[in-house]
Amino acid sequence: MGVLRRLLVSLLAAVLLLLVTPNAALAQVHQHNDEAGAPMLRSLESLRDLDYDSWQAVAYRTGKPGNPVVLRIVGYPGKVRLDHPVSLLVQAGVKEWQLDDITLKNPALAKDGREAAAEFALDPLLTDLSNNRPLRLFLPGVFNELPVPPYVVGEWREVQTQQLS
C-alpha cells in the first residue's frame, strides 16, 4: 500500500509541476507604441553568433498586417560599422535570400553615430517561408554566422500576420 501511495503522490506532483511551469515556447511578440506613438508589434530576441558575441534581433511592424516587417540587428556600439547599403545574407539549407539594407531610411539610425544597429527588409524572406525553419544570417564585416532557431522565425512570421489590438 505504501508503494501505491508514493506512486500516486509522485504522479500528482508531476502533474502539478506541468501545470504550474510556464511554457518556454510562448511567443515573445509584444505590442507597444513606437517613438512617434504609433502602435507596433515586435519580436525581440537575444542571439549569439558562432564567436559567442550577443546580438539583438528585433523584427517589427507598424500598422496593419501586410505593412512592411523590418529586422533590426543590434550589437554593442561600434560593432555594426558598415558602408551602407550592405545586404544581409540569409540561408536555410540550400535556399538563400539577400535582404535589402534599409538602415539609412530610418532617420534615427541614419543620424546615430554609435554604429550599433542596422535594419533590413524582412518581407521577402517571410513571404517565401512556409514553415518555421532554422536560419543562418551572415553580415559581412560584422558577423560570419548568426544562427536563428525556428521559434524565433515563428515569432517573425507572427509579426507579419498578427492583428494589432
LINTA-V309801 format. One record per pair of residues at least 6 apart in sequence whose C-alpha atoms are under 8 Angstrom apart, sorted by the first residue. I is the first residue (numbers start at 1). GAP is how many residues later the second one is. Records with the same first field share a line. If there is no record, write none. Layout:
# LINTA-V309801
I: GAP + GAP
This chain:
# LINTA-V309801
25: 126
27: 124 + 127 + 128
28: 15 + 16 + 127
29: 12 + 13 + 14 + 15 + 126 + 129 + 130
30: 11 + 12 + 13
31: 8 + 9 + 10 + 11 + 133
32: 7 + 8 + 9
33: 6 + 7
34: 6
38: 24 + 25
39: 23 + 24 + 125
40: 20 + 21 + 22 + 23 + 124
41: 19 + 20 + 21 + 118 + 123
42: 16 + 17 + 18 + 19 + 117
43: 14 + 15 + 16 + 17 + 112 + 113 + 116
44: 12 + 13 + 14 + 15
45: 11 + 12 + 13 + 107
46: 8 + 9 + 10 + 11
47: 7 + 8 + 9 + 10 + 99 + 100 + 101
48: 6 + 7 + 98 + 99
49: 6 + 94 + 95 + 96 + 97 + 98
50: 94 + 95 + 96 + 97
54: 21
55: 18 + 19 + 20 + 21
56: 16 + 17 + 18 + 19
57: 14 + 15 + 16 + 17
58: 12 + 13 + 14 + 15 + 16
59: 10 + 11 + 12 + 13 + 63 + 97 + 100
60: 9 + 10 + 11 + 99
61: 6 + 7 + 8 + 9 + 98 + 99
62: 6 + 7
63: 101
64: 99 + 100
65: 95 + 96 + 97 + 98
66: 94 + 95
67: 93
68: 53 + 54 + 55 + 92
69: 52 + 53 + 54 + 90 + 91
70: 49 + 50 + 51 + 52 + 53
71: 48 + 49 + 50 + 51
72: 45 + 46 + 47 + 48
73: 44 + 45 + 46
74: 6 + 42 + 43 + 44
75: 41 + 42
76: 40
77: 37 + 38 + 39
78: 36 + 37 + 38
79: 36 + 37 + 63
80: 35 + 36 + 37 + 38 + 62
81: 34 + 35 + 60 + 61
82: 33 + 59 + 60
84: 17 + 19 + 20
85: 15 + 16 + 17 + 18
86: 14 + 15 + 53 + 54
87: 11 + 12 + 13 + 14 + 33 + 52
88: 10 + 11 + 12 + 13 + 32 + 49 + 50 + 51 + 52
89: 7 + 8 + 9 + 10 + 48 + 49 + 50
90: 6 + 7 + 8 + 9 + 45 + 46 + 47 + 48
91: 6 + 44 + 45 + 46
92: 41 + 42 + 43 + 44
97: 27 + 28
99: 21 + 22 + 23 + 25 + 26
100: 20 + 21
101: 17 + 18 + 19 + 20
102: 16 + 17 + 18 + 19
103: 6 + 7 + 15 + 16 + 17
104: 6
109: 8 + 9
123: 37
126: 30 + 31 + 34
131: 23
132: 18 + 19 + 21 + 22
133: 16 + 17 + 20
134: 13 + 14 + 15 + 16 + 19
135: 12 + 13 + 14 + 15 + 18
136: 9 + 10 + 11 + 12
137: 7 + 8 + 9 + 10 + 11
138: 6 + 7 + 8
139: 6
